[in-house]
Structure formats: structure tokens, C-alpha cells
Amino acid sequence: MIGIDIIEIDRIKKAIDDHGQHFLDRIFTKKEQDDCAGNAVRLAGRFAAKEAIAKALGTGFGKDLSWLDIEISNDGRGKPIATFVGSGFQKQTIDISVSHCKSHASAVALLKMPSKD
């Protein structure tokens, strides 16, 4: 399954300006907030990645999956990685790609189906 998302970076900036820490705490884990240090471009990329993952899973966000169930970080080489931290999806393997330009951030998520053996 594949999920994709794109978001205007200004939407994230506005949400931070309007709702501050409440918005950040509802969408991003403590580690994500620390990693991004308030950088709206990086936060928008993580937001888009989480949306893309929810679409790939086919669940959206709701009772089965919350924003904080997914944590986006980077490995030692800078590659974005997704970790499930509080949901029933820990056994899922997902590859993600995140990109951004001056005005938008986008992400693609590829859900790898578990082998049947």
C-alpha cells in the first residue's frame, strides 16, 4: 500500500502561531519536537509523513491510530524513518521519503506487507 501527502509549510507555521505548544504536543512526539527545534519546514515534513503513513495503512487518524503513535526521525545518514510507538501497528514495516521546497513539504509512505510464512 502507498500513501502520499503534501502540505503548505505556512499551514504548520500558522498552527504553531495560533495554538503554540498545544498543537505541537498533539501532533509531534517530544523527540520530534526536540529534533526539529521549532523549524516549521522540518515539522511540516514530519506532518506530511504521518499523514502519508495513515493513508498507506488505510486507517486515517482516529480511535485506532493517533498522531503520537507514529514517530518520524532520521537515521545516522539522514534518511527519514518511521517508528510506531504506541499503537497496534508495531509489526508493520514502512519506508518513507520526505521532501520540501520553499512553500510545501511532501511525503510518500510505502507499507511493506508482512510475509505469510
Summary of the structure (lengths in Angstrom):
residues: 117
radius of gyration: 13.7
end to end distance: 19.5
largest distance: 49.5
contacts: 333
relative contact order: 0.24
helix: 40%
strand: 29%
